Amino acid sequence: MEDPTSDLAEDVSAEDAPNCGTCGEPLADATNHTVVTWIADGEVQTTHFCDDACRQQWDDSESE
Ligand SMILES: [Zn+2]
């Protein structure tokens, strides 16, 4: 299926799309994209991941 907005999405993604906290991929097109939020130093921290596998890898590296 053609996506008539794909050209526009490229312009938007650089500024608006988050990058995966594990592999650094831009998440503009990631349909399984996962978000983790937590509180640190009194502020809400947010990290995005392209899927649950990347989220799990990040979990593992943070717990070491
Ligand atoms: Zn990733």
N, CA, C, O and the ligand as a Tripos MOL2 file, in Angstrom:
@<TRIPOS>MOLECULE
protein
  257   255    65     0     0
PROTEIN
NO_CHARGES

@<TRIPOS>ATOM
      1 N           0.8340   -1.2040    0.0000 N.3       1 MET1
      2 CA          0.0000    0.0000    0.0000 C.3       1 MET1
      3 C           0.8660    1.2510    0.0000 C.2       1 MET1
      4 O           1.8190    1.3630    0.7710 O.2       1 MET1
      5 N           0.5260    2.1760   -0.8640 N.am      2 GLU2
      6 CA          1.3020    3.4100   -0.9140 C.3       2 GLU2
      7 C           0.9330    4.3360    0.2280 C.2       2 GLU2
      8 O          -0.2300    4.4570    0.6130 O.2       2 GLU2
      9 N           1.9390    4.9710    0.7460 N.am      3 ASP3
     10 CA          1.7000    5.9250    1.8220 C.3       3 ASP3
     11 C           1.9870    7.3280    1.3020 C.2       3 ASP3
     12 O           3.1530    7.6930    1.1520 O.2       3 ASP3
     13 N           0.9720    8.1130    1.0270 N.am      4 PRO4
     14 CA          1.1900    9.4410    0.4380 C.3       4 PRO4
     15 C           1.8760   10.4150    1.3790 C.2       4 PRO4
     16 O           2.3210   11.4760    0.9420 O.2       4 PRO4
     17 N           1.9730   10.0840    2.6500 N.am      5 THR5
     18 CA          2.6040   11.0070    3.5980 C.3       5 THR5
     19 C           4.0680   10.6520    3.8740 C.2       5 THR5
     20 O           4.7060   11.2890    4.7120 O.2       5 THR5
     21 N           4.6070    9.6420    3.1770 N.am      6 SER6
     22 CA          5.9450    9.1730    3.5250 C.3       6 SER6
     23 C           7.0010   10.2640    3.3360 C.2       6 SER6
     24 O           7.9500   10.3460    4.1150 O.2       6 SER6
     25 N           6.8420   11.0980    2.3130 N.am      7 ASP7
     26 CA          7.8180   12.1670    2.1250 C.3       7 ASP7
     27 C           7.8070   13.1420    3.3000 C.2       7 ASP7
     28 O           8.8620   13.5650    3.7730 O.2       7 ASP7
     29 N           6.6250   13.4920    3.7600 N.am      8 LEU8
     30 CA          6.5170   14.3940    4.8940 C.3       8 LEU8
     31 C           7.0810   13.7530    6.1570 C.2       8 LEU8
     32 O           7.7460   14.4140    6.9550 O.2       8 LEU8
     33 N           6.8160   12.4760    6.3320 N.am      9 ALA9
     34 CA          7.2680   11.7870    7.5440 C.3       9 ALA9
     35 C           8.7820   11.8530    7.6840 C.2       9 ALA9
     36 O           9.3020   11.9090    8.7980 O.2       9 ALA9
     37 N           9.4890   11.8460    6.5620 N.am     10 GLU10
     38 CA         10.9460   11.9280    6.6520 C.3      10 GLU10
     39 C          11.3810   13.2580    7.2480 C.2      10 GLU10
     40 O          12.3310   13.3180    8.0290 O.2      10 GLU10
     41 N          10.6770   14.3240    6.8730 N.am     11 ASP11
     42 CA         11.0200   15.6310    7.4240 C.3      11 ASP11
     43 C          10.7500   15.6900    8.9210 C.2      11 ASP11
     44 O          11.5230   16.2690    9.6830 O.2      11 ASP11
     45 N           9.6450   15.0850    9.3270 N.am     12 VAL12
     46 CA          9.2330   15.1570   10.7240 C.3      12 VAL12
     47 C          10.1140   14.2930   11.6030 C.2      12 VAL12
     48 O          10.4150   14.6600   12.7390 O.2      12 VAL12
     49 N          10.5320   13.1390   11.0800 N.am     13 SER13
     50 CA         11.1580   12.1390   11.9400 C.3      13 SER13
     51 C          12.4340   12.6500   12.6090 C.2      13 SER13
     52 O          12.6920   12.3210   13.7670 O.2      13 SER13
     53 N          13.2110   13.4280   11.9210 N.am     14 ALA14
     54 CA         14.4940   13.8560   12.4690 C.3      14 ALA14
     55 C          14.3210   14.6100   13.7770 C.2      14 ALA14
     56 O          15.1170   14.4510   14.7030 O.2      14 ALA14
     57 N          13.2790   15.4340   13.8520 N.am     15 GLU15
     58 CA         13.1030   16.2350   15.0580 C.3      15 GLU15
     59 C          12.1510   15.6060   16.0630 C.2      15 GLU15
     60 O          12.3690   15.6910   17.2710 O.2      15 GLU15
     61 N          11.0940   14.9750   15.5600 N.am     16 ASP16
     62 CA         10.0300   14.5310   16.4510 C.3      16 ASP16
     63 C          10.1570   13.0850   16.8880 C.2      16 ASP16
     64 O           9.7070   12.7250   17.9760 O.2      16 ASP16
     65 N          10.7610   12.2570   16.0600 N.am     17 ALA17
     66 CA         10.8120   10.8410   16.3950 C.3      17 ALA17
     67 C          11.9190   10.5710   17.4010 C.2      17 ALA17
     68 O          13.0450   11.0380   17.2330 O.2      17 ALA17
     69 N          11.6040    9.8250   18.4320 N.am     18 PRO18
     70 CA         12.6480    9.4160   19.3660 C.3      18 PRO18
     71 C          13.5140    8.3300   18.7440 C.2      18 PRO18
     72 O          13.1370    7.7220   17.7430 O.2      18 PRO18
     73 N          14.6740    8.0910   19.3430 N.am     19 ASN19
     74 CA         15.5270    7.0010   18.9080 C.3      19 ASN19
     75 C          15.5170    5.9060   19.9560 C.2      19 ASN19
     76 O          15.3330    6.1630   21.1450 O.2      19 ASN19
     77 N          15.7150    4.6960   19.5020 N.am     20 CYS20
     78 CA         15.7500    3.5590   20.4080 C.3      20 CYS20
     79 C          16.8750    3.7180   21.4300 C.2      20 CYS20
     80 O          18.0070    4.0430   21.0690 O.2      20 CYS20
     81 N          16.5600    3.4880   22.7030 N.am     21 GLY21
     82 CA         17.5490    3.6230   23.7520 C.3      21 GLY21
     83 C          18.6200    2.5480   23.7200 C.2      21 GLY21
     84 O          19.6510    2.6840   24.3780 O.2      21 GLY21
     85 N          18.3950    1.4930   22.9750 N.am     22 THR22
     86 CA         19.3660    0.4060   22.9000 C.3      22 THR22
     87 C          20.1790    0.4550   21.6230 C.2      22 THR22
     88 O          21.4090    0.4680   21.6760 O.2      22 THR22
     89 N          19.5130    0.4840   20.4690 N.am     23 CYS23
     90 CA         20.2460    0.3810   19.2040 C.3      23 CYS23
     91 C          20.3330    1.7150   18.4710 C.2      23 CYS23
     92 O          21.0550    1.8230   17.4790 O.2      23 CYS23
     93 N          19.6050    2.7420   18.9440 N.am     24 GLY24
     94 CA         19.7280    4.0570   18.3510 C.3      24 GLY24
     95 C          18.9370    4.2590   17.0750 C.2      24 GLY24
     96 O          19.0270    5.3220   16.4600 O.2      24 GLY24
     97 N          18.1620    3.2630   16.6590 N.am     25 GLU25
     98 CA         17.3660    3.4120   15.4480 C.3      25 GLU25
     99 C          16.2690    4.4570   15.6480 C.2      25 GLU25
    100 O          15.6480    4.4890   16.7110 O.2      25 GLU25
    101 N          16.0160    5.3100   14.6600 N.am     26 PRO26
    102 CA         14.8820    6.2260   14.7440 C.3      26 PRO26
    103 C          13.5750    5.4470   14.7200 C.2      26 PRO26
    104 O          13.4340    4.4720   13.9820 O.2      26 PRO26
    105 N          12.6200    5.8870   15.5360 N.am     27 LEU27
    106 CA         11.4130    5.0880   15.7530 C.3      27 LEU27
    107 C          10.1950    5.6100   15.0010 C.2      27 LEU27
    108 O           9.0680    5.2550   15.3440 O.2      27 LEU27
    109 N          10.3950    6.4420   13.9850 N.am     28 ALA28
    110 CA          9.2580    7.0030   13.2470 C.3      28 ALA28
    111 C           8.3840    5.9040   12.6520 C.2      28 ALA28
    112 O           7.1610    6.0400   12.6070 O.2      28 ALA28
    113 N           8.9950    4.8270   12.2000 N.am     29 ASP29
    114 CA          8.2490    3.7660   11.5250 C.3      29 ASP29
    115 C           8.0830    2.5200   12.3830 C.2      29 ASP29
    116 O           7.5850    1.5000   11.9060 O.2      29 ASP29
    117 N           8.4920    2.5930   13.6320 N.am     30 ALA30
    118 CA          8.4620    1.3980   14.4700 C.3      30 ALA30
    119 C           7.0600    1.1850   15.0260 C.2      30 ALA30
    120 O           6.5850    1.9700   15.8460 O.2      30 ALA30
    121 N           6.4050    0.1260   14.5800 N.am     31 THR31
    122 CA          5.0250   -0.1170   15.0120 C.3      31 THR31
    123 C           4.9750   -0.8110   16.3730 C.2      31 THR31
    124 O           3.9710   -0.7110   17.0780 O.2      31 THR31
    125 N           6.0360   -1.5060   16.7470 N.am     32 ASN32
    126 CA          6.0490   -2.2100   18.0360 C.3      32 ASN32
    127 C           6.7450   -1.4070   19.1240 C.2      32 ASN32
    128 O           7.0840   -1.9340   20.1840 O.2      32 ASN32
    129 N           6.9450   -0.1730   18.8550 N.am     33 HIS33
    130 CA          7.6770    0.7580   19.6860 C.3      33 HIS33
    131 C           7.1410    0.7520   21.1300 C.2      33 HIS33
    132 O           5.9360    0.8060   21.3760 O.2      33 HIS33
    133 N           8.0690    0.6870   22.0420 N.am     34 THR34
    134 CA          7.7710    0.5470   23.4620 C.3      34 THR34
    135 C           8.3650    1.7480   24.2010 C.2      34 THR34
    136 O           9.4420    2.2300   23.8510 O.2      34 THR34
    137 N           7.6660    2.2160   25.2040 N.am     35 VAL35
    138 CA          8.1480    3.3510   25.9820 C.3      35 VAL35
    139 C           8.2290    2.9550   27.4530 C.2      35 VAL35
    140 O           7.3130    2.3370   27.9950 O.2      35 VAL35
    141 N           9.3340    3.3210   28.0850 N.am     36 VAL36
    142 CA          9.4910    3.0970   29.5160 C.3      36 VAL36
    143 C           9.6450    4.4590   30.1790 C.2      36 VAL36
    144 O          10.4290    5.2930   29.7280 O.2      36 VAL36
    145 N           8.8910    4.6790   31.2540 N.am     37 THR37
    146 CA          9.0420    5.9190   32.0130 C.3      37 THR37
    147 C           9.3110    5.5820   33.4750 C.2      37 THR37
    148 O           8.8010    4.5980   34.0100 O.2      37 THR37
    149 N          10.1050    6.4050   34.0890 N.am     38 TRP38
    150 CA         10.3690    6.2310   35.5100 C.3      38 TRP38
    151 C          10.7460    7.5870   36.0880 C.2      38 TRP38
    152 O          10.9470    8.5530   35.3520 O.2      38 TRP38
    153 N          10.8410    7.6510   37.4220 N.am     39 ILE39
    154 CA         11.1850    8.9060   38.0840 C.3      39 ILE39
    155 C          12.6300    8.8430   38.5620 C.2      39 ILE39
    156 O          13.0250    7.9010   39.2490 O.2      39 ILE39
    157 N          13.4130    9.8500   38.1940 N.am     40 ALA40
    158 CA         14.7800    9.9550   38.6840 C.3      40 ALA40
    159 C          15.0540   11.4140   38.9980 C.2      40 ALA40
    160 O          14.7670   12.2950   38.1880 O.2      40 ALA40
    161 N          15.6050   11.6680   40.1690 N.am     41 ASP41
    162 CA         15.8910   13.0390   40.5860 C.3      41 ASP41
    163 C          14.6580   13.9340   40.5090 C.2      41 ASP41
    164 O          14.7570   15.1190   40.1890 O.2      41 ASP41
    165 N          13.4970   13.3510   40.8060 N.am     42 GLY42
    166 CA         12.2770   14.1320   40.8460 C.3      42 GLY42
    167 C          11.7120   14.4940   39.4780 C.2      42 GLY42
    168 O          10.7720   15.2840   39.3850 O.2      42 GLY42
    169 N          12.2780   13.9240   38.4130 N.am     43 GLU43
    170 CA         11.7710   14.2160   37.0790 C.3      43 GLU43
    171 C          11.3800   12.9200   36.3870 C.2      43 GLU43
    172 O          11.9350   11.8540   36.6540 O.2      43 GLU43
    173 N          10.4050   13.0430   35.4870 N.am     44 VAL44
    174 CA         10.0020   11.8760   34.7120 C.3      44 VAL44
    175 C          11.0100   11.6390   33.5940 C.2      44 VAL44
    176 O          11.2630   12.5180   32.7710 O.2      44 VAL44
    177 N          11.5760   10.4500   33.5780 N.am     45 GLN45
    178 CA         12.5100   10.0600   32.5260 C.3      45 GLN45
    179 C          11.7640    9.1480   31.5510 C.2      45 GLN45
    180 O          10.9640    8.3070   31.9620 O.2      45 GLN45
    181 N          12.0310    9.3220   30.2700 N.am     46 THR46
    182 CA         11.3620    8.5120   29.2550 C.3      46 THR46
    183 C          12.3990    7.9500   28.2950 C.2      46 THR46
    184 O          13.2530    8.6810   27.7950 O.2      46 THR46
    185 N          12.3230    6.6730   28.0440 N.am     47 THR47
    186 CA         13.1840    6.0570   27.0390 C.3      47 THR47
    187 C          12.3210    5.2310   26.1010 C.2      47 THR47
    188 O          11.4110    4.5230   26.5310 O.2      47 THR47
    189 N          12.6220    5.3330   24.8110 N.am     48 HIS48
    190 CA         11.8500    4.6330   23.7800 C.3      48 HIS48
    191 C          12.6700    3.4860   23.2190 C.2      48 HIS48
    192 O          13.8980    3.5420   23.1670 O.2      48 HIS48
    193 N          11.9660    2.4480   22.8020 N.am     49 PHE49
    194 CA         12.6180    1.2800   22.2010 C.3      49 PHE49
    195 C          11.8400    0.8310   20.9860 C.2      49 PHE49
    196 O          10.6270    1.0220   20.9130 O.2      49 PHE49
    197 N          12.5460    0.2230   20.0120 N.am     50 CYS50
    198 CA         11.8340   -0.1910   18.8020 C.3      50 CYS50
    199 C          10.9380   -1.3890   19.0660 C.2      50 CYS50
    200 O           9.9240   -1.5520   18.3860 O.2      50 CYS50
    201 N          11.2780   -2.2210   20.0230 N.am     51 ASP51
    202 CA         10.3940   -3.3380   20.3690 C.3      51 ASP51
    203 C          10.7890   -3.8820   21.7390 C.2      51 ASP51
    204 O          11.6940   -3.3630   22.3910 O.2      51 ASP51
    205 N          10.1020   -4.9230   22.1550 N.am     52 ASP52
    206 CA         10.3310   -5.4340   23.4960 C.3      52 ASP52
    207 C          11.7130   -6.0570   23.6520 C.2      52 ASP52
    208 O          12.2600   -6.0840   24.7550 O.2      52 ASP52
    209 N          12.2800   -6.5570   22.5590 N.am     53 ALA53
    210 CA         13.6250   -7.1400   22.6320 C.3      53 ALA53
    211 C          14.6600   -6.0850   22.9960 C.2      53 ALA53
    212 O          15.5460   -6.3410   23.8120 O.2      53 ALA53
    213 N          14.5560   -4.9050   22.3990 N.am     54 CYS54
    214 CA         15.4820   -3.8220   22.7290 C.3      54 CYS54
    215 C          15.2510   -3.3450   24.1560 C.2      54 CYS54
    216 O          16.2010   -3.0240   24.8710 O.2      54 CYS54
    217 N          13.9990   -3.2990   24.5640 N.am     55 ARG55
    218 CA         13.7040   -2.8900   25.9380 C.3      55 ARG55
    219 C          14.3390   -3.8570   26.9320 C.2      55 ARG55
    220 O          14.8780   -3.4450   27.9600 O.2      55 ARG55
    221 N          14.2700   -5.1410   26.6140 N.am     56 GLN56
    222 CA         14.8300   -6.1560   27.5050 C.3      56 GLN56
    223 C          16.3520   -6.0250   27.5800 C.2      56 GLN56
    224 O          16.9390   -6.1530   28.6550 O.2      56 GLN56
    225 N          16.9840   -5.7700   26.4350 N.am     57 GLN57
    226 CA         18.4380   -5.5820   26.4380 C.3      57 GLN57
    227 C          18.8290   -4.4090   27.3160 C.2      57 GLN57
    228 O          19.8090   -4.4780   28.0580 O.2      57 GLN57
    229 N          18.0680   -3.3420   27.2310 N.am     58 TRP58
    230 CA         18.3520   -2.1500   28.0290 C.3      58 TRP58
    231 C          18.1740   -2.4710   29.5090 C.2      58 TRP58
    232 O          19.0040   -2.0780   30.3300 O.2      58 TRP58
    233 N          17.1000   -3.1800   29.8590 N.am     59 ASP59
    234 CA         16.8810   -3.6430   31.2260 C.3      59 ASP59
    235 C          18.0980   -4.4010   31.7470 C.2      59 ASP59
    236 O          18.5690   -4.1560   32.8580 O.2      59 ASP59
    237 N          18.5950   -5.3170   30.9360 N.am     60 ASP60
    238 CA         19.7360   -6.1450   31.3480 C.3      60 ASP60
    239 C          20.9770   -5.2950   31.5850 C.2      60 ASP60
    240 O          21.6940   -5.5080   32.5620 O.2      60 ASP60
    241 N          21.2390   -4.3360   30.7030 N.am     61 SER61
    242 CA         22.4550   -3.5400   30.8520 C.3      61 SER61
    243 C          22.3320   -2.5600   32.0230 C.2      61 SER61
    244 O          23.3320   -2.2450   32.6670 O.2      61 SER61
    245 N          21.1240   -2.0780   32.3040 N.am     62 GLU62
    246 CA         20.9330   -1.1560   33.4250 C.3      62 GLU62
    247 C          21.0940   -1.8500   34.7650 C.2      62 GLU62
    248 O          21.4510   -1.2050   35.7500 O.2      62 GLU62
    249 N          20.8410   -3.1410   34.8240 N.am     63 SER63
    250 CA         20.8420   -3.8390   36.1110 C.3      63 SER63
    251 C          22.2330   -4.3490   36.4920 C.2      63 SER63
    252 O          22.4080   -4.9060   37.5760 O.2      63 SER63
    253 N          23.2070   -4.1690   35.6290 N.am     64 GLU64
    254 CA         24.5540   -4.6380   35.9480 C.3      64 GLU64
    255 C          25.2700   -3.6870   36.8950 C.2      64 GLU64
    256 O          26.4180   -3.9330   37.2670 O.2      64 GLU64
    257 ZN         16.1720   -0.8710   19.1040 Zn       65 ZN65
@<TRIPOS>BOND
     1     1     2 1
     2     2     3 1
     3     3     4 2
     4     3     5 am
     5     5     6 1
     6     6     7 1
     7     7     8 2
     8     7     9 am
     9     9    10 1
    10    10    11 1
    11    11    12 2
    12    11    13 am
    13    13    14 1
    14    14    15 1
    15    15    16 2
    16    15    17 am
    17    17    18 1
    18    18    19 1
    19    19    20 2
    20    19    21 am
    21    21    22 1
    22    22    23 1
    23    23    24 2
    24    23    25 am
    25    25    26 1
    26    26    27 1
    27    27    28 2
    28    27    29 am
    29    29    30 1
    30    30    31 1
    31    31    32 2
    32    31    33 am
    33    33    34 1
    34    34    35 1
    35    35    36 2
    36    35    37 am
    37    37    38 1
    38    38    39 1
    39    39    40 2
    40    39    41 am
    41    41    42 1
    42    42    43 1
    43    43    44 2
    44    43    45 am
    45    45    46 1
    46    46    47 1
    47    47    48 2
    48    47    49 am
    49    49    50 1
    50    50    51 1
    51    51    52 2
    52    51    53 am
    53    53    54 1
    54    54    55 1
    55    55    56 2
    56    55    57 am
    57    57    58 1
    58    58    59 1
    59    59    60 2
    60    59    61 am
    61    61    62 1
    62    62    63 1
    63    63    64 2
    64    63    65 am
    65    65    66 1
    66    66    67 1
    67    67    68 2
    68    67    69 am
    69    69    70 1
    70    70    71 1
    71    71    72 2
    72    71    73 am
    73    73    74 1
    74    74    75 1
    75    75    76 2
    76    75    77 am
    77    77    78 1
    78    78    79 1
    79    79    80 2
    80    79    81 am
    81    81    82 1
    82    82    83 1
    83    83    84 2
    84    83    85 am
    85    85    86 1
    86    86    87 1
    87    87    88 2
    88    87    89 am
    89    89    90 1
    90    90    91 1
    91    91    92 2
    92    91    93 am
    93    93    94 1
    94    94    95 1
    95    95    96 2
    96    95    97 am
    97    97    98 1
    98    98    99 1
    99    99   100 2
   100    99   101 am
   101   101   102 1
   102   102   103 1
   103   103   104 2
   104   103   105 am
   105   105   106 1
   106   106   107 1
   107   107   108 2
   108   107   109 am
   109   109   110 1
   110   110   111 1
   111   111   112 2
   112   111   113 am
   113   113   114 1
   114   114   115 1
   115   115   116 2
   116   115   117 am
   117   117   118 1
   118   118   119 1
   119   119   120 2
   120   119   121 am
   121   121   122 1
   122   122   123 1
   123   123   124 2
   124   123   125 am
   125   125   126 1
   126   126   127 1
   127   127   128 2
   128   127   129 am
   129   129   130 1
   130   130   131 1
   131   131   132 2
   132   131   133 am
   133   133   134 1
   134   134   135 1
   135   135   136 2
   136   135   137 am
   137   137   138 1
   138   138   139 1
   139   139   140 2
   140   139   141 am
   141   141   142 1
   142   142   143 1
   143   143   144 2
   144   143   145 am
   145   145   146 1
   146   146   147 1
   147   147   148 2
   148   147   149 am
   149   149   150 1
   150   150   151 1
   151   151   152 2
   152   151   153 am
   153   153   154 1
   154   154   155 1
   155   155   156 2
   156   155   157 am
   157   157   158 1
   158   158   159 1
   159   159   160 2
   160   159   161 am
   161   161   162 1
   162   162   163 1
   163   163   164 2
   164   163   165 am
   165   165   166 1
   166   166   167 1
   167   167   168 2
   168   167   169 am
   169   169   170 1
   170   170   171 1
   171   171   172 2
   172   171   173 am
   173   173   174 1
   174   174   175 1
   175   175   176 2
   176   175   177 am
   177   177   178 1
   178   178   179 1
   179   179   180 2
   180   179   181 am
   181   181   182 1
   182   182   183 1
   183   183   184 2
   184   183   185 am
   185   185   186 1
   186   186   187 1
   187   187   188 2
   188   187   189 am
   189   189   190 1
   190   190   191 1
   191   191   192 2
   192   191   193 am
   193   193   194 1
   194   194   195 1
   195   195   196 2
   196   195   197 am
   197   197   198 1
   198   198   199 1
   199   199   200 2
   200   199   201 am
   201   201   202 1
   202   202   203 1
   203   203   204 2
   204   203   205 am
   205   205   206 1
   206   206   207 1
   207   207   208 2
   208   207   209 am
   209   209   210 1
   210   210   211 1
   211   211   212 2
   212   211   213 am
   213   213   214 1
   214   214   215 1
   215   215   216 2
   216   215   217 am
   217   217   218 1
   218   218   219 1
   219   219   220 2
   220   219   221 am
   221   221   222 1
   222   222   223 1
   223   223   224 2
   224   223   225 am
   225   225   226 1
   226   226   227 1
   227   227   228 2
   228   227   229 am
   229   229   230 1
   230   230   231 1
   231   231   232 2
   232   231   233 am
   233   233   234 1
   234   234   235 1
   235   235   236 2
   236   235   237 am
   237   237   238 1
   238   238   239 1
   239   239   240 2
   240   239   241 am
   241   241   242 1
   242   242   243 1
   243   243   244 2
   244   243   245 am
   245   245   246 1
   246   246   247 1
   247   247   248 2
   248   247   249 am
   249   249   250 1
   250   250   251 1
   251   251   252 2
   252   251   253 am
   253   253   254 1
   254   254   255 1
   255   255   256 2
@<TRIPOS>SUBSTRUCTURE
     1 MET1         2 RESIDUE 1 A MET
     2 GLU2         6 RESIDUE 1 A GLU
     3 ASP3        10 RESIDUE 1 A ASP
     4 PRO4        14 RESIDUE 1 A PRO
     5 THR5        18 RESIDUE 1 A THR
     6 SER6        22 RESIDUE 1 A SER
     7 ASP7        26 RESIDUE 1 A ASP
     8 LEU8        30 RESIDUE 1 A LEU
     9 ALA9        34 RESIDUE 1 A ALA
    10 GLU10       38 RESIDUE 1 A GLU
    11 ASP11       42 RESIDUE 1 A ASP
    12 VAL12       46 RESIDUE 1 A VAL
    13 SER13       50 RESIDUE 1 A SER
    14 ALA14       54 RESIDUE 1 A ALA
    15 GLU15       58 RESIDUE 1 A GLU
    16 ASP16       62 RESIDUE 1 A ASP
    17 ALA17       66 RESIDUE 1 A ALA
    18 PRO18       70 RESIDUE 1 A PRO
    19 ASN19       74 RESIDUE 1 A ASN
    20 CYS20       78 RESIDUE 1 A CYS
    21 GLY21       82 RESIDUE 1 A GLY
    22 THR22       86 RESIDUE 1 A THR
    23 CYS23       90 RESIDUE 1 A CYS
    24 GLY24       94 RESIDUE 1 A GLY
    25 GLU25       98 RESIDUE 1 A GLU
    26 PRO26      102 RESIDUE 1 A PRO
    27 LEU27      106 RESIDUE 1 A LEU
    28 ALA28      110 RESIDUE 1 A ALA
    29 ASP29      114 RESIDUE 1 A ASP
    30 ALA30      118 RESIDUE 1 A ALA
    31 THR31      122 RESIDUE 1 A THR
    32 ASN32      126 RESIDUE 1 A ASN
    33 HIS33      130 RESIDUE 1 A HIS
    34 THR34      134 RESIDUE 1 A THR
    35 VAL35      138 RESIDUE 1 A VAL
    36 VAL36      142 RESIDUE 1 A VAL
    37 THR37      146 RESIDUE 1 A THR
    38 TRP38      150 RESIDUE 1 A TRP
    39 ILE39      154 RESIDUE 1 A ILE
    40 ALA40      158 RESIDUE 1 A ALA
    41 ASP41      162 RESIDUE 1 A ASP
    42 GLY42      166 RESIDUE 1 A GLY
    43 GLU43      170 RESIDUE 1 A GLU
    44 VAL44      174 RESIDUE 1 A VAL
    45 GLN45      178 RESIDUE 1 A GLN
    46 THR46      182 RESIDUE 1 A THR
    47 THR47      186 RESIDUE 1 A THR
    48 HIS48      190 RESIDUE 1 A HIS
    49 PHE49      194 RESIDUE 1 A PHE
    50 CYS50      198 RESIDUE 1 A CYS
    51 ASP51      202 RESIDUE 1 A ASP
    52 ASP52      206 RESIDUE 1 A ASP
    53 ALA53      210 RESIDUE 1 A ALA
    54 CYS54      214 RESIDUE 1 A CYS
    55 ARG55      218 RESIDUE 1 A ARG
    56 GLN56      222 RESIDUE 1 A GLN
    57 GLN57      226 RESIDUE 1 A GLN
    58 TRP58      230 RESIDUE 1 A TRP
    59 ASP59      234 RESIDUE 1 A ASP
    60 ASP60      238 RESIDUE 1 A ASP
    61 SER61      242 RESIDUE 1 A SER
    62 GLU62      246 RESIDUE 1 A GLU
    63 SER63      250 RESIDUE 1 A SER
    64 GLU64      254 RESIDUE 1 A GLU
    65 ZN65       257 GROUP 0 **** ****
